[in-house]
Amino acid sequence: MVKQAKYDFDETAFREYLPLENVIQGCFDLTTRLWGVQWEERFDIPKFNPANRTWLMKEADGTEIGIFIADYHPRATKKGGAWMWYFRPQSGWPNNNVMPIVTNVSNYTAPSSDMPSLLSIDEMTTLFHEMGHALHMLFSRTKYRSLSGTNVKRDFVEMPSSVMENWSLEPEFLKTFAKHYKTGEVIPDVLIAQMERAGKFNQGFVTGENLASAWLDYFWYNITEPVTKNGMDFEIEAMKRIHLIPELMPRHRTTYFTHIFGGGYNMGYYSYLWAEVLDADIYRAFVESGDIYNPVLAQKLRTVFSKGGTVDPAQLFRDFRGTDPNPDALLRRRGLK
């Protein structure tokens, strides 16, 4: 309510310009604009659920790259959230390349008889985020599947996904697909301006709770003696150690956040924030070039995606940006500098 009152921001009005079909096509169009790839929807490939949709991704010359399967809507047997996974990783490059089979899973409200699936801004950026993970595997060019695509160091795996979110919120690009589901009207500038102003709302709080979670994670993994206190007491003492103000708490608590003790992110929650440092700095290169679709930078970014875990991420970043990561781009994007 504070966000709406302070910035006159009506997310319901924004949803009307974000029908799922438009967002999907916008995402595909972006990949075509950046890398020349084409998407062919296929109906002859087996599905793990009848509601799935399947596309064949191809180079501009028709060379097949991989299979992309989307599972967009909720159902009784499906867990919540959104994620990317693969049925088959890329491998065998260059002589015996095996095409990847990649899936994006999400839970966007299903369409009804008189209403299409309409996305929130967060759901829109989530679609681009998960596509970034998919592209990481689809663009992979490695010999060994254990090093292909998203099989990279944990503090780098979220960069390719996070960087795609930048384009989704860029007014120039947003207007190419954000059109009213009834009238076809392009999203008005006044709504975009509201979104941009509201986008920096509460970012100090968000950053603080993210960092608190990272510190809590760190303290758990630096224990050298058996723990005799309960989890809540441990959290309270941990937050006192970083002098966290009482108005803030970790974004995720120990007992329900699987990223601390499972799910592959063990002692790595900070990686989300670090990935944002990387993606903000990488996207800044496009902005500084004066062309958010800069073809030279786009090909350099595809090279980053293609290397999987075969090159140290720090070196991949330097190869792209020419410098070490600079947090300034993230701080400015969040309105903290």
C-alpha positions in Angstrom: 0.0 0.0 0.0 2.9 2.4 0.8 4.3 1.6 -2.7 1.0 2.4 -4.4 0.4 5.5 -2.4 3.9 6.9 -2.8 4.4 6.1 -6.5 0.8 5.9 -7.7 1.7 2.5 -9.0 -1.1 0.1 -10.0 0.2 -3.4 -10.7 -3.2 -4.6 -11.8 -3.2 -2.0 -14.6 0.3 -3.2 -15.6 -0.9 -6.9 -15.8 -3.3 -6.0 -18.6 -0.4 -5.2 -20.8 1.5 -8.5 -20.1 -0.5 -11.4 -21.5 1.7 -14.5 -21.3 1.8 -15.1 -25.0 3.1 -11.6 -25.6 5.9 -12.0 -23.0 6.9 -15.4 -24.5 7.1 -13.8 -28.0 9.0 -10.8 -26.6 11.5 -13.0 -25.0 12.0 -15.0 -28.2 12.3 -11.8 -30.2 15.0 -10.5 -27.9 17.1 -13.6 -28.4 16.6 -13.2 -32.2 17.6 -9.6 -32.0 20.7 -10.3 -29.9 21.9 -13.6 -31.5 19.9 -14.2 -34.6 18.4 -17.5 -33.3 15.0 -18.7 -34.4 12.3 -20.6 -32.5 10.1 -23.2 -34.2 7.2 -24.5 -32.0 7.0 -28.3 -32.4 4.0 -30.6 -31.8 5.7 -33.9 -32.7 8.0 -34.2 -29.7 6.9 -36.2 -26.6 5.9 -34.2 -23.6 6.1 -35.0 -19.9 2.7 -33.3 -19.5 0.0 -32.5 -22.1 0.1 -28.8 -21.1 3.7 -28.4 -22.1 4.8 -26.5 -25.1 8.0 -27.3 -27.1 10.2 -25.3 -29.3 13.2 -26.2 -31.5 15.9 -23.5 -31.2 17.9 -22.9 -34.4 20.7 -20.7 -35.7 19.9 -18.1 -38.3 21.2 -20.6 -41.0 18.8 -23.3 -39.7 21.4 -25.3 -37.7 19.6 -26.9 -34.8 20.8 -25.8 -31.4 18.5 -27.6 -28.9 15.0 -28.4 -27.6 13.2 -26.0 -25.2 10.2 -27.3 -23.2 8.0 -24.9 -21.2 5.7 -25.9 -18.4 4.0 -22.6 -17.5 0.9 -23.3 -15.4 0.1 -24.8 -12.0 -1.5 -28.2 -11.4 -2.3 -30.4 -8.4 0.8 -32.5 -8.7 3.3 -29.6 -9.3 5.3 -27.7 -6.7 5.3 -23.9 -6.6 8.0 -21.6 -7.9 9.9 -21.4 -11.1 13.1 -23.1 -12.2 15.1 -24.4 -15.1 16.4 -27.9 -15.6 17.5 -30.2 -18.4 16.6 -33.7 -19.5 19.8 -33.8 -21.5 22.8 -31.5 -21.1 24.9 -30.4 -24.1 28.1 -32.4 -24.7 30.5 -33.6 -27.3 31.5 -30.3 -28.9 32.8 -30.0 -31.5 33.0 -33.4 -33.3 30.0 -35.2 -31.8 27.8 -32.5 -30.4 24.8 -33.7 -28.4 21.9 -31.1 -28.5 20.6 -30.2 -25.1 16.9 -30.7 -24.0 16.1 -27.9 -21.6 12.9 -27.0 -19.6 11.6 -24.0 -17.9 9.0 -24.7 -15.2 6.8 -22.0 -13.7 3.3 -21.4 -12.2 1.6 -18.5 -14.0 -2.1 -18.2 -13.6 -3.8 -20.4 -16.3 -6.0 -18.7 -18.9 -9.7 -19.0 -18.6 -12.5 -19.0 -21.2 -12.6 -15.2 -21.4 -9.3 -14.2 -19.9 -5.7 -14.9 -21.0 -2.9 -15.6 -18.6 -1.8 -12.1 -17.4 1.6 -11.7 -15.7 2.8 -9.4 -13.0 6.0 -7.5 -13.4 7.8 -10.0 -11.2 6.4 -12.9 -13.2 7.5 -11.2 -16.4 11.1 -10.8 -15.1 11.0 -14.4 -13.9 10.2 -15.7 -17.4 13.2 -13.8 -18.7 15.3 -15.0 -15.8 14.5 -18.7 -16.3 15.1 -18.2 -20.1 18.6 -17.0 -19.2 19.3 -20.2 -17.4 18.0 -22.1 -20.4 20.2 -20.1 -22.8 23.2 -20.9 -20.7 22.7 -24.6 -21.5 21.4 -24.1 -25.1 24.4 -22.0 -26.0 26.8 -24.3 -24.3 29.7 -25.6 -26.4 31.7 -28.0 -24.3 33.0 -31.5 -24.7 32.0 -32.8 -21.3 28.4 -32.6 -20.0 29.7 -32.2 -16.4 31.1 -28.9 -17.5 28.4 -27.7 -19.9 25.9 -24.9 -19.5 24.8 -24.3 -15.9 27.4 -26.6 -14.4 29.5 -23.7 -13.2 30.7 -22.3 -9.9 27.7 -21.4 -7.7 28.5 -17.7 -7.5 28.3 -17.5 -11.3 25.3 -19.6 -12.2 22.7 -16.9 -11.6 24.5 -14.3 -13.8 23.2 -15.5 -17.2 19.6 -15.6 -15.8 19.8 -12.3 -14.0 21.3 -10.4 -17.0 18.3 -11.2 -19.1 16.0 -9.5 -16.7 17.6 -6.1 -17.6 16.2 -6.1 -21.1 12.7 -7.0 -19.9 12.5 -3.7 -18.0 14.0 -1.5 -20.6 11.3 0.8 -22.0 12.6 0.6 -25.5 12.2 -3.1 -25.6 9.2 -3.4 -23.3 7.1 -1.4 -25.8 7.7 -4.1 -28.4 5.6 -6.7 -26.6 3.7 -5.1 -23.7 0.4 -4.5 -25.3 -3.1 -4.5 -23.8 -4.8 -7.9 -24.0 -8.1 -6.4 -25.2 -7.2 -3.4 -27.3 -3.6 -4.1 -28.5 -2.6 -0.7 -27.2 1.2 -0.4 -26.5 1.9 0.2 -22.8 1.7 4.0 -22.1 4.8 6.0 -21.0 3.0 7.0 -17.8 2.8 3.3 -16.6 6.5 2.7 -17.5 7.5 5.8 -15.6 5.5 4.6 -12.6 7.2 1.2 -12.8 10.7 2.8 -13.0 10.1 5.0 -10.0 8.5 2.2 -8.0 11.4 -0.2 -9.0 13.7 1.5 -6.5 11.2 1.3 -3.7 12.4 -0.3 -0.5 15.7 -1.4 -2.1 17.7 -0.6 1.0 15.5 -3.0 3.0 15.7 -5.7 0.3 19.5 -5.4 0.1 19.7 -5.5 3.9 17.6 -8.7 4.3 19.6 -10.4 1.4 22.9 -9.6 3.1 21.5 -10.8 6.5 20.6 -14.2 4.9 24.1 -14.4 3.4 25.7 -13.7 6.8 23.4 -16.2 8.6 24.5 -18.8 6.0 28.1 -17.9 6.6 27.8 -18.3 10.4 26.2 -21.7 10.1 29.0 -23.0 8.0 31.8 -21.7 10.2 30.7 -23.7 13.2 33.5 -25.9 14.6 31.7 -27.2 17.7 28.4 -29.1 18.2 25.4 -26.8 18.3 23.5 -27.0 21.6 21.1 -24.1 21.1 18.0 -24.1 18.9 18.0 -22.5 15.5 16.1 -19.4 16.5 18.5 -18.5 19.3 21.4 -19.1 16.8 19.8 -16.7 14.4 19.4 -14.0 17.0 23.0 -14.3 18.1 24.2 -14.3 14.5 22.3 -11.1 13.7 23.7 -9.4 16.8 27.2 -10.2 15.5 26.5 -8.1 12.4 24.7 -5.4 14.4 21.5 -5.8 12.4 18.8 -3.3 13.3 15.6 -4.9 14.8 13.5 -3.7 11.8 15.4 -6.1 9.5 15.6 -9.9 9.6 17.1 -12.4 7.2 15.0 -12.8 4.1 14.9 -16.5 4.7 14.9 -18.3 8.0 17.1 -21.3 8.6 14.4 -23.9 9.2 12.6 -23.4 5.9 15.3 -22.2 3.5 16.7 -25.2 1.7 19.4 -23.1 0.0 21.3 -23.1 3.3 21.5 -26.9 3.8 20.4 -28.4 0.5 19.5 -27.6 -3.1 23.1 -27.1 -4.3 23.6 -23.6 -2.8 25.1 -24.7 0.5 27.0 -21.8 2.0 26.2 -19.8 -1.2 23.2 -17.6 -0.7 25.4 -14.6 -1.2 25.8 -15.8 -4.8 22.5 -14.3 -5.8 23.7 -10.8 -4.8 27.1 -11.4 -6.4 25.5 -12.5 -9.6 23.5 -9.2 -9.6 26.8 -7.3 -9.3 28.0 -9.2 -12.4 24.9 -8.9 -14.5 24.4 -5.2 -13.7 28.0 -4.5 -14.8 27.6 -6.6 -17.9 24.4 -4.8 -18.9 26.0 -1.5 -18.2 28.4 -2.2 -21.1 25.4 -2.4 -23.4 23.9 0.8 -22.1 27.3 2.6 -22.3 27.7 1.6 -25.9 24.5 3.4 -26.8 22.8 0.3 -28.2 21.1 -2.2 -25.8 21.2 -4.7 -28.7 24.9 -4.1 -29.5 25.8 -7.1 -31.8 29.5 -7.2 -30.8 28.7 -7.2 -27.1 25.9 -9.8 -27.7 28.4 -12.2 -29.3 30.8 -11.7 -26.5 28.0 -12.5 -24.0 27.1 -15.6 -26.0 30.8 -16.7 -25.7 30.5 -16.3 -21.9 27.4 -18.5 -22.0 29.1 -21.1 -24.2 32.0 -21.9 -22.0 30.1 -23.5 -19.2 32.5 -24.5 -16.4 35.6 -24.9 -18.7 36.9 -21.3 -17.9 37.2 -19.6 -14.6 34.2 -17.2 -14.3 36.4 -14.4 -13.2 38.3 -14.7 -16.4 35.1 -14.9 -18.5 34.0 -11.7 -16.9 37.3 -9.9 -17.6 37.2 -11.2 -21.2 33.8 -9.6 -21.6 34.2 -6.3 -19.6 37.9 -5.8 -19.7 38.0 -5.2 -15.9 37.1 -6.8 -12.7 33.4 -6.5 -11.5 32.4 -3.1 -10.2 29.4 -3.0 -7.7 28.6 0.6 -8.7 26.3 -0.6 -11.5 24.1 -2.6 -9.1 24.1 0.1 -6.5 22.9 2.6 -9.1 20.3 0.2 -10.4 18.9 -0.2 -6.9 19.0 3.6 -6.3 21.5 3.2 -3.5 24.1 5.4 -5.1 
